[in-house]
């Protein structure tokens, strides 16, 4: 595709359209703008990128791959629009377009600018030049599958349209848009590698603004094989003839083809034989894709004249391999030793069984194997018995004696005759052949019973379909050995009044029959004791049917058809729960309207069942039930009633049976002691209380029979109340408090005191039984005693220089309550301490407060005496808390802990002429201690003492 000779395009060179009629090859190339619109490709820049090693034959012949388009203006021209496309196709021939721009050059010059402003789209292939898809054929890639996602790119952002070019591609693939730049490639036609192993498809892409031009992209679909074909044998000889003395050799070469490829199309062969012997004579091997059938052993015509072999072709698939079978018949050819050969032998001859004696049955013919001599043949018959004979010269077979098909019923009337032939006058062994003579049936037999008469019996109580019992050696069989309908017969009864029926109603050749009860109502020993009727067997043939009958004498036997009837429909008996062995529990009676042993005289009590049946004894004759053991376990409180079943049977315990329920009621005895419903009752009572809390009622139960003295319960205090603080209502079990309880007067530790009352619960049976339970009364302490100090006033002196934490005095108080909580005392300084003293709340120790200064001179106001009010509080809570107070007087003792200080003497002026001993100045000093004693002395500047002066 092109414009022929290429002319160099130079910038600034004016381009002129060729004249009409000017050869296209000599025309200069169009300007780039027109070339891009018309699909022009320069011969210098044209190029095709192909992968010829992977392309199919069709693509190698017609070209393929991605077409590369370059700018015809050279490197110094701006890139043409087509350089951004993989391929630009023009739907019309290029020459037409060239003529258009030749003729309409001015028009194109005007239209070039808007066309070239659109940048063509391109396929997005991730660096590949061609799309190659490998798909598996058949169901592995079903129709409708999305096999590839097409993606395009348009610099202008236009919506892209993908398409498939050509009928092949359109029939194979369908484009389903996904977005403006993507579309799914969908398979619309089933793949079959055997029909087409590859498809070369051209995809197109346009943004709708290229006119009739489109961008193309090649797509190669490679169809991969699956094992979907079976091997197929090529035509071969189905029958091989091999002489019996043939040496081992190749008999045949077969070949099967498989349209699949790879292992799926490679075939191996195996031999399938009918027996292990055949596998030793023949073998199949795979050679160059063909099956080589070989003879491996010696053949023997007389042993087996032919072999049916199967050659199996199997492909090499690892799983689900496919197979094909070729049948080969190997006929063994007898080695010619010139014996006579039978040429005419009817394989099967059918004659009627009533064919007269001397009638010809068949004729055989044999010829001499030596064709040049053709000696006469003599015939002989082996195995014909007295029924057939053969003419030695002609080979005709005749009836020699009377025939009867039924006498050869075991062979279905067939005779297998062995006919021999040899040369006349020869002593050689006969060559034999076999011929089958089948006697066809003639209706010459009638149905016949094995016995002419039958004797039977049946009970009058026999049910429907119950067979009668045949007596004696008679065999209930009938036979007719004729063939087909001649030997088919129906059976029925005559003279039985419809009481019986015979089964089966029809038989073929031979049948064993039963006579069954059809209407049991017709059997009544009291009315009919003997019945006489006939059983008939009649052929079903429409014409000439024969029949026979046998006489049947049937005796009706009396039956035990009544059951024992108990005197009551339900028995109820009572027995005390402490019943002793041998005590009569109940007496059963039953009657039977039958006579003899079937009646009342034969009634025996044969069974006693129930939960305590093992502890009872049933007399089988009298029906008395007695206690069999003292260890019976009867307990009214556990099981007040026991359900039993008594069985009676007639015929001395072997006949009909009947059952009646027996309810055994266990009566009460005083064997259960009353018991408290709880083994321990607990009551909490505050001291000083005059009555017990509401939940103080004792409950007891007695499992003996309610409403009797055995179950009537009484109460009494048995132990645990020596002070008689409690009482109990003997009938209701209600416990009462006789006087208030004093916690402190009771012995014990802890916050509670415990009183354990033993209550006896007794019944009023004879003798009375009793048990005990425990009532635990928990007495709680009440804060009714206030704490008391040992002294009302405490006095103590402490030095004024005592440091913080110095022990001053310890106060002590006691509480007379009995519990720890209420008797626990804590101490508190209520007032007077002035932050000088603190008290330990537990021990009552008063100490100097940390950081306190007791010096009165340093206190404001000055205080040398403190009066503390100390309180002792018990463990009561809130308003129940009790308190006592005491006074602690503390005196502060003075210590010499302060320095004296001079009163300011001022400046002393001493005249120089002052006489010794003169008073210069009176000095005064003060001391803050309580009783100061001051001494004065004079000292020089170095501190050396000069004089001592006394003074206050």
Buried (B, 14 or more C-beta within 10 A) or exposed (E): EBBEEBBEBEEEEEBEBBEEEEEBEEBBBBBBBBBBBBBBBBEEBBEEEBBEEEBBEEBEEEEBBBBBBBBBBBEEEEEBBBBBBBBBBBEEEBEEBBBBBBEBBEEBBEBBEEBBEBBBBBBEBEEEBBBBBEBBBBEEBEEEBEBBEBBBEBEEEBEBBBBBBEEBBBEBBBBEBBEBBBBBBBBEBEBBBBEBBBBBBBBBBBBEBBBEBBBBBBBBBBBBBBBBBBBBBEEBEEEBEBEBEBEEEEBBEBBBBBBBBEBBBBBBBBBBBEEEEBBEBBBBBBEEBBBBBBBEEEBEBEEBBEBEBBBBBBBBBEEEBBEBEBEBEBEBBBEEEEBBBBEEBBEEBEBBBBBEEEEEBBBBBBBBBBEEEEBEBBBBBEEBEEBBBBBBEEBBBBBBEEBBBBBBBEEEBBBEBBBBBBBEEEEEEBBBBEBEBBBEBBBBBBBBBBBEEBBBBBBBBBEEEBBBBBEEEBEBBBBBBBBEBBBBBBBBBEEBEEBBBBEEEEBBBBBEBBBBBBEBEBBEBEEBEEBEBBBBBBBEBEEEBBBBBBBBBBBBBBBBBBBBBBEEEEBEBEBBBBBEEEEEBBBBBBBBEBEEBBBBEBBBBBBBEBEBBEBBBBEBEEBBBBBBEEEBEBBBBEBBEBEBEBBBBBBBBEBBBBBBBBBBEBBBBBBBBBBBEEEEBEBEBBBEBEEBEEEBEBBBBBBBBEEBBBBBBBBEBBEBBEEEBBBBEEEEBBBEBEEEBBBBEBEEEEBBBEBEBBBBBBBBBEEBBBBBBBBBBBBBBBBBBBBBBEEEEBEBEBBBBBEBEBEBBBBBBBBEBBBEBBBBBBBEBEEBBEEBBBBEEEEBBBBBBEEBBBBBBEBEEEEBEBEBBBBBBBBBEEEEEBBBBBBBBBEBEBEEEBEBEEEEEEEEEEEEEEEEEEEEEEBEBEBBBBEEEEEBEEEEEEEEEEEEEEEE
